[in-house]
């Protein structure tokens, strides 16, 4: 009688699979598999990267996984909720290994990795066992023997180059696997990747998408990404960034790189960036955006609401419409006042906004320090505040997110918020806390006994 086949799963097929606790509550989704190479021909899984509430990616040790099968992963229900960070020697199957080029030992050349299988051995360890690959066409007489694009599954021992550095690896598949993440979450993912892989992923993102992600990255990493891109591509990305964020980034770059990119940018966008760079970073002028919502006093309420509804407008900017004399681009004519979003909703659509201006005309000078701007916004409960020159012309607006970026520590994006004394939490508590059926308020956090720590 033949022995039963060893349990097996394919990493790419596992992505998106729900993780359940022992009582059947869904607590997370699988996003990647973490492996550690043992030699040139083997690698052992040490855990899964899973996504819990609020799209936070954390590490689930393989020792806390009791079952992996099609459609579900069963865990012990205990998880360290600290944000996942890859350790030295670890590789992500989806993030690092898929789409790699490997050399086939049968002499037919190279192949591209499409998926990776892991088998459970007699010690209950999960090991990389097989690769699903697509052959690459090779020149010469041998090419007649190999179908272009042929896919096949081979033993791990039948290839070389899976764990080594590749001369060129496409990041198209990686970008596609993260297309549903918001910019802040994708920024977290990029921080976990190797520098080379990070640049490749950036190259696969659309300009607008990459611009949003750069705004969420720590200073050193976004400088690394921008300097790793082709200069023309980097300038195109700066063109679509908010001017204040583009100015902050340009100031972080080496002088020679900054000058080159400013020359390559669209003249109007570059002019906005240069204007902002003239102010100290911790003043209203250094924090403001030069593109707030601006209308003439005769503009009807309906038109203002249509401007606010545009998807490209950030929530903080959409909270306020600035009413000015012509010209209506910064620096504008005289700022007459502002109208808040809620006020617009209460007025009839055809009413001119010049008739409903806010009586409290609060504004700051571009040289106003951060502390003064913060106090003014707090005093008047503002989401944004206009910045005007000595003649009362609108130069821009400072939003609450601009203030927070300057108030928080420089490394706030890399810090983990505390959860419990040990940083561990019962997954069933997460499930109950996020369930719509839970009517009893926030669930309490439990601190389990000692377990393996990352």
N, C-alpha and C positions, 0 to 999 in steps of 0.2 A: 504494500500500500504506500503510495507517495505521500510525503509529508505536505501539510497545507502550506500554501504560498505565504511568504512574509507580508505583513501589512505594508502598504505603499501609498504614497500620495505624490501628486505632481504640484510643484509650488505655484506655478502660474494659475492653475485651475483652483487652487485653494484661496487665492486672493478674493476677498469679498464674502468668504464663508463666515457664517455667524458663529460666535463663541457663546456657549451656554454654561451656566453654573450647574451644580449637581441637582438642583430642584427644577431645572428646566427654563429658567429665565435667561433671555438673550442679553448679554452684557457687553459684547464687543464684536468687531469684525476684523478678520485677518487682513493685514496689508503687506506683510513680507515675512520671510523666514531668515533667521540669523544662523550662519554656519561658521565653523572654524576649521580651516584646512588642517588635516593631520599629516599629510604627505602630498606628493604630487598626484597620487591616485585615490585619495580619500578625503572626506570632509564630514564633520559631525555637526548636526543641528544642536544649537544650545538654547534656542527659544524662538518665539514668534513676535513680530511687531504687530500689535493689535490697536485698533482705534476704539476708544471708549467715548463717554459723553463729551460733547463740545469738540468733537473731532480731534481729541488729544491722542497722540500716538505714544504708547508705553510698551514696556517689555514684559512678555509672559514667558517665564522659564519653561523649557520643555519638560522639566520634572513636575510641573504643575498641570501638564496636559495629560488627561487620562484616556482620551480617545480621539482619533482623527479619522473621519470617514466622510464620504461624499455628502455635502450639504451641512455638515456640522462638526464643530470641535467642542469637546467637553473638557472643562477645566475643574480644578479643585475649588474655585470660587475665591481664591486669594491672589492679590495682585499688588505689586509695588507701582504706585501711580506717578512716580517721577518720570518726566519726559524722557523718552528713549534717546540715548546717545550711544553711538557705535564705539566699541572699544578697539584698541589695537589688536590686529590679527583677525577681527571679525569681518565677515562679508555678508552683504544682503543679497539674497538670491535674485530678487526682482531688481533691486537698485544697482547691483554691481555685476551680476553674472549673466543675466539674460541679454541676448543680442551680441554676445561675445563671439569672436572668431576662434575656432579651435582647429587643430590639425588632426586629420584622420590617419590612423596607423595603416590603413589598407592601401595607402598610396594614391588615393583619389583626390588629395588636396585638402582644402579647407572647407569648414561648414560653420553655419551660424547657429548659435544655441537659441532654441525657441522655448524650451521648457526643461525643467530638471526634476527628476524623480528621487525621492528619498525612501529608503526601506528601513524597517525596524529590525534590528538584529536580535540575537538570543539574549543579549544583555539589556534589551529594551531601549537601546540608543537608536536614534534616527540618523542614518548615514546617506550621503549622496551616492546613488547607485547607477543611474542611467541618465542619458541626455537625449532629448528629442531635438534633432537638428535638421537644418536644410543645407544641402550641399551647395557649394559655390562653383560655378562653371570654371573649368581650367582649360587653358589653351593647349594646342598640340593634339596628337592623335588620341590621347586619353579622353579628351572631351567627348568623343563619339560614344564612349562607354557609359557616360554619366548623364542622366537626364537633368536638364537645367531646372533648378528649383525642387529637385527630388527631396522629400523628407523621409527620415528614418530615425529609429531609436537605437542607440548604441550603448554599450557598457561604458562606464566612466573610464575604465582602463584602456579603451580603444581610442582615446584621444589624448592630446597634450595641449597645454596652453590655457586651460580653463581658469586657473588661479593667477597666472602670470599677467604682467602688464601687457596690454595690447597696443599695437602701433596706432590703431584707429578703431574706436567702437561707436557705433551709432547709438544715439540716445532717443531715437524716435519712439521706441516701444516704452521706454521709461516715462517720457512725457505724456504718452497716451494713457498710461496707468494712473497718472496723477491729475488728469484733466478736470476731475470733479472737485478738487480741493480749492478752497479760497486762498487768496494770496498769502495770508499769514501762516496757514497750515503748510502750504507749499514751501514757504521760506524755512520752516522748521525742517522739512524733509531735505532741502538743499544743504542745510548746515550739517546733516549727518553724512553726506556723500564725500568721497575723496575729491580733492581740488580739481583734478582732470575731469572726473565725471560731472562735477558741478558745472564746469564751463560748457561741457557738451550738452547738458540739459538746458542751460540758458540759451544755447544756440538753437534749440528746437522750439522755444517759446515765441509766441507772437510779440511784437514790440510792446503793445499795451499790457499784455500779461506779464512780461518780464519787468516792465516799469513798476507795476503794482507790487511785484515780489521784491524788487530791490528796495522799495520803501520800507519793507518789513525786516530786512536783513541787518545784522550788526555791521558797524562801519568797516571793519577789516575784511569781512567776506564780500560786501558789495563792491569795495575797491578791487578786490581780487577778481571778481566776476567782470567788472567793466574793463579792467586792463587786460583781461584775457580774451575779450572780444575783438573782432575786427573794428578798426577805428570808425569807419562809416556806420557800421551796425550800432556801435555804442552811441554815436551821435544821434542816430534815429530814435533810440530808446530815450535819450535825454529830451528829445523834442516832445515826446508824448507824456513825459512826467509832469506833475504839478511843478510850476516854476520854483516854488520855495524848496521842494524836495530835490529838484535838479541842482539848485544852487548849493544846497548842503553837500550833495554828492561831489560836485565839481571842486568844491573847496577841500575835500578830503583827498583828491587825486594829486599825484606829483604835478608840479607846475607845468612841465613840458607836455604831459598828457592832457591836462586841463585846457591849455592854450590850443592844442590841436583839435580837441573836441568842440570847443566853442567856435572855431573857424568852420568846422564841418556842419554845425547845427544850422537850422533855418534862421535867417537874420533876426526875425521878430522874436523867436523863442530865445535866441542867444542874448538879445538885448535885455529881455526880462531877467534872465539869469545874472547878467553883469550888473544890472541895477540892484538886485537883491544882495549880491556879493559885496556891494559897497557899504552895507550896514553890518554892525556887529551882530554875531549870531544870536546873542541873548538880548536883543532889542526887538521892538515891534516890527521894524523894517526888516530885520533878519529872519523873523518867523513868518511874516505875512505871505499870502498868495496874491499875485497880481491879477488873478482872474476870478474875482467874486461876481455874483449876479448883479448886473447894472442895467437900469432902465431909465427912460425919461419920465417926467411927472405925468404926461398925458397917456402913458401906457395903461391899457385896461387890465383889470385884475385877472381876467381869463388868460391873457397872454403871459402874465407872471407865473400863473399856476402851470401853464404848459412848459415854461422854462424849467421850473422846479422838478417837473416829472421826468425830465431826461435821465436816463440810466447812468450816464457818465458823470452826473453831478454828485459829489460826495454829500452825505447826509448833513454834515455840519455847514457846508456852504449853502445847501438848499434851505436852510432854516431862515435865511434873511435875504431880502431884496434891497439893494441900495439904489436910491432915487437921486439922480444927478442931472445937472445941466450938461449939454453937449460940450466936448466930445464924450462918448460913452465907453471909451477904453481908457484904462489907467495910463498916466494920470488924467483924470476926467476934468470936467468943469466942476463947479461948486457942488459939494454934497449937500442935498436938501434934507435928507433924512433917510430912515430905513423903515421897512415894513416886514413884520414877522410873518412866517408861514401861517400860523393860526389865525392872524388877523385877515389874511387873504381869503381863508376858507369861510369867514363870517360875512364877507361882503358880496354884493351882487356882481356878476361877471363883467358887466360893462362899465363899472365905476373906475375912473382914473385913479391910479395909486397915489398921485400927488395930493388927493383929498384925504388920505387916511394915514399920513405919516405919523410915526411914533413921536410923541411929544418930548420924550427924553432923548436928546441928540447926543449920545455918548460916543466919543471917538478918542483916539490917542495919536500922539505924534510918532513918527518912525523911529525917533531916538529914545522913546520911552522904554525903560528897562523891563525885564521879564516880571519882576516883583510888582511893578505898578500895573502892568497889563493884567496880571493874575487877579490883583485886588479889584480892579475895575469890572472884570468879567464876573467875579464872585458877587460883588456888590449889587450889580444890576441883573444877575441871573442870565447872562448872555452865553450863547453857544458860539457866537463870533462877534468880533468888535472891529469897526472900521478904523483904518489908518489914514490920516489926512496930513497934508503939508500946512505950512503957515498961512496959505491962502484959502484953506478949506477945501482943497481938491482931493478927491479920493485917490489914494495910492495903492490900496489893497485892503485885505482883511486878515485878521488873525483868528483862527478857529481853535476850538477847545482841544482838538487832537494835536495841533501845533504846540500848544502850551504844555500838554502832557509829555510830549516827546522831549521837551527841554527841562521839565521839572523832574522827571524820573531819572534814575542813575543811567549812565551811558550804556551799561551792560544789562539793562532791564529785560531785553529780549532773550537773554541767555540764562536768566534766573528762573528757578522753579519755585512755585508757591508752595508753602507748607500745607500738608493735608492731615497727617497724624504724627504722633511721636516717632513712629518707625518708618513713616512714608508708605505704609501698607494699608490696604483697604479690602474689605470683603466685596467681591464683584456683585453679589446678590444685592448689596446695599445700593450700588450704583443703579442697578436695574429697577429697584423699587423707588429710588429717588427720582428717576426720570420717567416712570410709568405714568400715563394719563389717569390710570385708575387709582393712583395713590392720592387720597384726599386728606391725609392726616398731616400734611406739612413735610418738611425735609426729613429724610431718614437719618438716623444717627450712624456715626462711623464707629466701626469696631476695630480693635487692634489685635490681630491674631498672634499666635506664638512665633517663635524664631523660625525663619525660613531663609533660604539662600538669598543673599542681597546682591544687587548690581552696584 
